[in-house]
Structures are given as C-alpha cells and as structure tokens.
C-alpha cells in the first residue's frame, strides 16, 4: 500500500497512516501483539512509538532501549535480518533479560525497518503458542512489506522539518466489530444478568468495563466502585501478585488462565480468564477450595492460590480508594524491579548506569520526574534527570551535603523520606523548590557498602500514600542503583587510567616523510573491555628508508599496555640502529625474554626503501600485510612465519624482500580488523583485500575510514583494531 507523495511529516507520526502500518501487518500475520520502534536522530536509543495488543504498563521496560542492548529488535536492526524465537525456552536462552520480565510462553519475531539508505527502526510481533514453529512465506512477505512501507514513511518524514517523532508510545487498538443491534445488545445484557455465574470484562489495560449482578455479589462490590479500575487495586483481598500475573499472562499469551483466591471470612472463588484481541472475559464462581480448581480443559496455566485478606474479617464491601490512594505494588512492579536489576548488571560506566536508570524508572514505576544525584567532594551533583527542564535542575546542581534540604538529609541519615502531598513536603522544608504539577515525592539515599554515593528523587503528579510494600520496593530499587553506581565508578577510573596509559604510548601523530603518505586508525575494543596492546609506529631509519611497525600484545589490561610500550621502545631503538627487520624482531624478542613477561606479542616490521624501490618484511606471528599496486591489483604478502615475541629467547626471523612500485599502498593491520566469531579468518581477509582493491586510494584518510567502517559488529567487538596505511608517492 503506497502513501501520497505530499504526506506531511506530522501526519506520518499521527494516528492514521502510521497506525495502519502496525494494524495491517498484525492482520496479515495473525500476530496478537505488535510494537514499532524508531531510531531517533541524535539519540543512541530506540524509542517505542506504537504498541498494540498489550498495555503501556506491560511494555514499560522497553519504552526506551539502548542501541546496543541484548534485545531481539536491536539484533534485527544491526544485522538487517529477521530474528525468530520459537518459544519460552529459546527466549530464556538467547535473551534472558526478556525471559525474566515476561516469563510466559509465546513466539516472537523482530524485523528491521530499513531501506537501501538506512535502518530506521524495527518491528516486534508476538504470537500465541498455537502458531506453527516457523513463519511461512506469506507471513515473511508481510513483515518485509511492513518494513519497506514504514521506511518510506520515515524517509519522507526525515526530508521535512520538523519531523514529529512521538515522545510517548501510542496504543493502537485493533478494528472493532460494528456496533451491535440495540435489541440484540439488550438481549445479551439480560442473558448475562440471568446467569448464576459471575461475568466480568477487562480491557487490555486490566480495567473493568463490565460486570453482571452475580459478579458484583461474589466480589461484594458494586459497579460504581469497580468500573474503570483494576480489580486488584480496589479489592484488598485481591491485592495479590497472583491476580495481576494471571492477567499479564493472559494478555501476552492469549491463553486461558485460572486461579483461586479466598474472600474472607471463608469463601473461595475461582477466576477464569479468557483473552482475545480486545480484552479479557472473566468468569467468577464459588468453589469448595483451591483443590477444586484443577487444570481444566484449555487452562493455559494456573498461577496458584492467593489468600490475601483485608485487616478486618467483616466481609463488608471494600470502599473505593480515595483520590489520593496510591496504586498497590503488584506483579508488574516486581517484574520491573527484576528487569532493572538485570539491566544494571550489564551496565559498565557511570554514563551507562545514569542513562539506564533515567530511561527505565519513569515509564516502569510511574513517577512523573526523576533526578539522580552523585555525592562528589561535599556536594550533590546532578548526573541525570527526566521530567524536569535543564534550567530547573541547573539551579540545584552542586547543593552542599550540609544543606538543610531533603536530598542532602537522606544521605546524612541513610533513611529514605516520602512526602505524600505538597503540604507534607513544605511543612518539613518550607523553601523546597516547586516544579509544575508535582504532588508527591520519594527521596531515596543511594548507599553502597555503607557509604553514600548519591540520592534519587522521584516526583509524582498526584498525591500518593506510598504503602509499605511500595516503599520497600523503591528502597530496594535505590540499593540496586547505588551498587551499580559504585561498580561503574571503579570501572570508569580503571578504564580511564588504562586508556590514558595506552594513548600516551601510541604516537600522537605520524611524522610526515618525503616520498610517502601515511594514515593510521585505532579503535578500542567494544563495550565492557578494558584496554588492549595494539600499537603501530613509523620510524625514520636512514636517509631514504622508513620503518613501518604494527603489533599486538596479548591481553586487555594495563599490563598489556605497559608491555606494548616496552615492545615499541625496543623496536624503535633497534630499527634506528640500522638492523634488518628480522634482526629487529630477534633482538626485541631477546629483550622480552629477559623481562620474563607473562604474555606474548605479535609484530610485523616493514622496511620501506625509497631508493631501491623495495619492501623488506619480517613477522613474529602477525597477520600478513596487503599490498595494493598502482593498477588496483591487491595481494597478500606472505612471509615466513616466526614465533610470537616472548616465547623462546633464541629465535631467528627471516626477512623477505618484494618490489615496491610508485603509487602502491601497503596496509598493515591487527587481527581485530579481520577476526569475527563464526567467520573464517581467510574469508574475512579476502573481503578486506577486495575492499582495498575496489577503493580509490587518492585520499588515504578516506580509505582508512572506509576499511575501518566495515568492522563486523562494532558494538560487540572483543578486540582492538589498529590499521596503518603507507602509500609511496610518485
């Protein structure tokens, strides 16, 4: 289905044609749940734009996803390929974080929204377990058609200003059947009223939209108290994670669910949930006890029996909560806490922790605003925030820890403070800042190993009572964040030291030499690695002679960087003394054995003789270089392999000589450029050779950028990459 060429950018992201992209692909594939993600320019995140088939609350942990997160849609976008998960076991094995928060049985597909120019986003679809274990050709074609159609809309929007990317996910409802005949509707209503079985209807958000008289009697609450509310938030004896978890399972899996619960004083009720694309039908019946539940034909699972009772045993109807009543903590909040714990466990630096906390807490736990502070040299520094203007937070950045404000006091005492209304806050802190429509606050100290590391402030739009369970949950959340921040600080300090050491040992700039042009690139290993020992150098040996060096010390730590500095110094000293490439390696190897290092080093030395028009090469276990001739033909310069440096003291290294024509480009590289898990190194080297052959070497810096750009999976790279290009000028 095409779109008019004159569609406005605003219309692309408004309800209408953009929603139809999701509705159509779900209809064509039979999917029960659909989510559309967008890659927003200027953000290293994916943003959930559309959701259908589940509530925003269930999708909350994935409203914003880091671009390198271990999530199916991220992998689909990175590889420009379909990701298919055939059930709960495969989801738990390949994506454990997803399996923790949605421990239900369903099938999942993730596909990129892409065209020839860019990857714009991704789409995720879920199916119940009765779907076949694989997608058929028709479903694959529908997903591909959806991706191309969405890419056209996004490309068109990108060409117009301003492009209106949605700030919050929009729930897209499937097409509803036409309104029933009024006579039939009244007949159906009378039928439901005559049934001795309690009948209720929930929407996909878990809110009651209908209940008959029998259900009201069994629940001991009238329609006025229940309609428009989630039953487990109104009825105290249903305020048990079992009910909410049963509802979540029914929505996600589209399977019937059932559980029993006791309504005091001694009445057991069986709840049976039957979901479809528009909501959940609930049957409520009186049973003898939990043993009467049974599995029942078609019962997808039985979460268990709950017996949460109100403080009194009168059996009187539970009143509707007052306007300032906080929502009780249920299964959703517990799953969000588990997701947060798993996410923070994978965060490395402080920046990662701050972004994950800010992006996850607001959609998952319900606050309107968040401020994350770090204790630094006697002051509170704001390191992250959501829901506040930058101007507002700047006014309070740097607050002294001795100030009489709530955020400083919770650090001094180590005790969280909750203010249920503006009156409570201003009674305790008359000069506390006011920001728009905030009416409740949680001030949480971040304590790790008994030491304060910062504070977390959550603000809410409406007054909130913060029941004991919610206070405990938020306090646990603050503890997880504190531990993650403490780990991240240590990681950043170690990483900064190691990176500074390595950077200081690499040449800050390659000195130009007459007759040659050079370009070098260095890429550190991917997320979570420390530091490597890759190095390169360019040395003036004698008039008309230049020595190019590249090497790789085993390991990723400061010791590797320190050994790299020793190797580079030794090579430099022997090369300037006039030794041949083989002799330089032999002498450097002898020195390393005298130092008794606990790791080995690969190294390649190329002597570029501008007078005799030749290259002399020697290698100590290093990947062979590539030589691109002036005619574009590229070949691998195989040299006799030598032992890695540091293995044995008395090793000889052979020197090989090859012609070096004017206009030729010599490419030296470390194995990080060609080694990829699951890919043969010979194949990867051949691909690199092909890219070099097809290149236009007129601009050596552009050529270096192009070769580095093709590194496989840069976000998941486990090794450093060094590249040194040398071209002989005419």
Secondary structure, 3 states (H helix, E strand, C coil): CCCCCCCCHHHHHCCCHHHHHHHHHHHHHCCCEEEEEEECCCCCEEEEEEEECCCHHHHHHHCEEECCCCCHHHHHHHHCCCEEECCHHHHHHHCHHHHHHCCCCCEEEEEEEECCCCEEEEEEEEECCCCCCCCCHHHHHHHHHHHHHHHHHHHHHHCCCCCCCCCCCEECCCCCCCCCCHHHHHHHHHHHHHCCCEEEEECCCCEEEEECHHHHHHHCCCHHHHCCCEHHHHCHHHCCHHHHHHHHHHHHHCCCEEEEEEECCCEEEEEEEEECCCCEEEEEEEECCHHHCCCCCCCCEEEEEECCCCCCCCCCCCCCCCCCCCCCCCHHHHHHHHHHHHHHHCCCCHHHHHHHHHHHHHHHHCCCEEEEEEEECCEEEEEEEECCCHHHHHHHCCEECCCCCHHHHHHHHCCCEEECCHHHHHHHCCCCCCCCCCCEEEEEEEEECCEEEEEEEEEECCCCCCCHHHHHHHHHHHHHHHHHHHHHHHHHHHHHHHHHHHHHHCCCCCCCCCCEEEEEEEECCCCCCCCCEEEEEEEEEECCEEEEEEEEECCCCHHHHHHHHHHHHHHHHHHHCCCCHHHHHHHHHHHHHHHCCCCCEEEEEEEEECCCCEEEEEEECCCCCEEECCCCCEEECCCCCCCCECCCCCCCCCCEEEECCCCCEEEEECHHHCCECCECHHHHHHHHHHHHHHCCCCCHHHHHHHHHHCCCCHHHCCCCEEEEEEEECC
